[in-house]
C-alpha cells in the first residue's frame, strides 16, 4: 500500500483526535465514580438494537451468522476480563458503590477499535466483505459490553451484600 500526502494527513489528524480523547479519559479515570447497578443494562440494550439493525440491514450468509456468533462469544470472554479489570469499591459509611476504570481496560478497547478500523480500511483491498467484518465486530462489541456489565453487576451486588452484612 502506497501512502500519499492526503492519507498521511488524514491518519495524522485521526491520531491527534484519538490522542486528545485518550488524554482526557485517562485524566477522568483517576477518580472513582458512583456505579448504579440498576442502570448497567442500558448500554448493552441500546447496542443490541444497533447491532440488530445492522444485521437486518444486510443479513449475513450462514457462514456470516457463524462468524457473528463466534465473535459474540469471543467478545463475551473479552468483556468478562475487562469487567474484572474495573475496580469496584463500597463506601463503608454510605454503602455507595463506586467504580474506577482501569487503564488496561481502556487501552484494550482502543486496540480493538484500531484493529476494526484497519480491517475496514484495508478490507476491500484484501477482498474481504467489509459489511460482514463490521457485523462481526459489532456482535463482538455487543458481547464485550454485555459480559462486562454482567460481571460488574454480579461483583457489585456481592460487594454491597458483604458491606451491608458487616454493618
C-alpha positions in Angstrom: 0.0 0.0 0.0 1.4 3.4 -1.0 0.6 6.3 1.2 0.2 9.7 -0.3 0.1 13.1 1.5 -3.7 13.3 1.9 -3.8 9.9 3.5 -0.9 10.8 5.9 -2.7 14.0 6.9 -5.9 12.1 7.5 -4.1 9.5 9.6 -2.3 12.2 11.5 -5.5 14.1 12.3 -7.2 10.9 13.4 -4.2 10.0 15.7 -4.3 13.6 17.1 -8.0 13.4 17.9 -7.7 9.9 19.4 -4.7 11.0 21.5 -6.6 14.0 22.8 -9.7 11.9 23.7 -7.4 9.3 25.4 -5.7 12.0 27.4 -9.0 13.4 28.7 -10.3 9.9 29.5 -7.1 8.9 31.4 -7.4 12.1 33.5 -11.0 11.3 34.4 -10.2 7.6 35.1 -8.2 8.5 38.2 -11.4 9.4 40.1 -13.9 7.0 41.5 -17.4 7.5 40.1 -20.7 6.2 41.5 -22.0 2.9 40.0 -25.7 2.3 39.8 -26.3 -1.4 39.4 -29.8 -0.8 38.1 -28.6 1.1 35.1 -25.9 -1.3 33.8 -28.4 -2.9 31.3 -28.9 0.3 29.3 -25.7 0.3 27.2 -26.0 -3.4 26.2 -29.7 -2.9 25.3 -29.0 0.1 23.1 -26.1 -1.6 21.5 -28.2 -4.7 20.9 -30.7 -2.6 19.0 -27.9 -1.1 16.9 -26.4 -4.5 16.1 -29.8 -5.9 15.4 -30.5 -3.1 12.9 -27.1 -3.7 11.3 -27.8 -7.4 10.9 -31.3 -6.7 9.5 -30.0 -4.1 7.0 -27.8 -6.7 5.2 -28.4 -10.2 6.7 -25.2 -12.3 6.6 -24.9 -15.7 4.9 -24.9 -18.9 7.0 -21.2 -18.6 7.4 -21.6 -15.0 8.3 -24.0 -15.9 11.1 -21.5 -18.4 12.3 -18.8 -15.7 12.3 -21.0 -13.3 14.1 -21.9 -16.0 16.7 -18.2 -16.7 17.2 -17.4 -13.0 17.5 -20.2 -12.7 20.1 -18.6 -15.5 22.2 -15.1 -14.0 21.9 -16.5 -10.6 22.8 -18.2 -12.0 25.9 -15.0 -13.6 27.0 -13.0 -10.4 26.5 -15.8 -8.4 28.2 -15.7 -10.6 31.2 -12.0 -10.0 31.5 -12.4 -6.2 31.0 -15.1 -6.2 33.7 -12.7 -7.9 36.1 -10.2 -5.1 35.4 -12.7 -2.4 36.7 -12.0 -1.5 40.3 -15.2 -1.6 42.4 -15.4 -0.4 45.9 -18.1 0.3 48.5 -18.1 3.4 50.7 -18.4 1.9 54.2 -20.3 4.9 55.6 -22.9 5.3 52.8 -22.8 1.9 51.1 -22.4 3.7 47.8 -20.9 1.5 45.2 -18.1 3.2 43.2 -16.2 2.2 40.1 -12.8 3.2 38.9 -11.9 2.3 35.3 -8.5 0.7 34.6 -6.0 2.0 32.1 -5.6 -1.6 30.8 -9.3 -1.8 30.0 -9.2 1.5 28.1 -6.2 0.5 26.1 -7.8 -2.8 25.4 -10.8 -1.1 23.9 -8.6 1.3 21.9 -6.7 -1.7 20.4 -9.9 -3.4 19.4 -11.2 -0.2 17.7 -7.8 0.2 15.9 -8.0 -3.3 14.6 -11.6 -2.8 13.4 -10.7 0.5 11.6 -7.6 -1.1 9.9 -9.7 -4.0 8.9 -12.4 -1.8 7.4 -9.9 0.4 5.7 -7.9 -2.4 4.2 -10.7 -5.0 3.9 -11.7 -4.1 0.4 -8.1 -4.2 -0.8 -7.8 -7.7 0.7 -11.2 -8.7 -0.9 -12.9 -9.1 2.4 -16.6 -8.5 2.9 -16.4 -5.2 4.8 -20.1 -5.3 5.8 -19.6 -8.8 7.3 -16.4 -7.5 9.1 -18.5 -4.6 10.5 -21.2 -7.0 11.7 -18.7 -9.3 13.3 -17.0 -6.5 15.2 -20.5 -5.2 16.1 -21.5 -8.5 17.6 -18.1 -8.8 19.3 -18.6 -5.4 20.9 -22.2 -6.4 22.0 -20.7 -9.5 23.7 -18.0 -7.3 25.3 -20.3 -4.6 26.7 -22.9 -7.2 27.9 -20.5 -9.6 29.6 -18.5 -6.7 31.1 -21.7 -5.3 32.7 -22.9 -8.7 33.9 -19.6 -9.3 35.6 -19.7 -5.8 37.2 -23.3 -6.3 38.3 -22.5 -9.7 40.0 -19.4 -8.4 41.7 -21.0 -5.1 42.7 -24.0 -6.9 44.2 -21.8 -9.2 46.1 -19.7 -6.3 47.5 -22.9 -4.4 48.6 -24.2 -7.5 50.3 -20.9 -8.0 52.1 -20.8 -4.3 53.2 -24.4 -4.4 54.5 -23.8 -7.7 56.4 -20.7 -6.2 58.0 -22.6 -3.1 59.1 
